[in-house]
Amino acid sequence: MPKLKTHRAAAKRFSLTKNGKVKRGSAFRSHILTKKTTKRKRGLRKMAYASPANAKVIKKLIPYK
């Protein structure tokens, strides 16, 4: 069986932890930041984990990470 190709866009956006969870960045942080509160923007800096349902799909896209 041939090697699977990694989905490059997914590889740039997600990373796997040692325990197999999928780490992701937060959305809503790229533009129109003036109307968002400082507290909200600070919270968006933090990394989060993908939901188990979404993680299942993401893991298929990045098989060798």
Summary of the structure (lengths in Angstrom):
residues: 65
radius of gyration: 14.7
end to end distance: 18.9
largest distance: 52.0
contacts: 125
relative contact order: 0.27
helix: 35%
strand: 12%
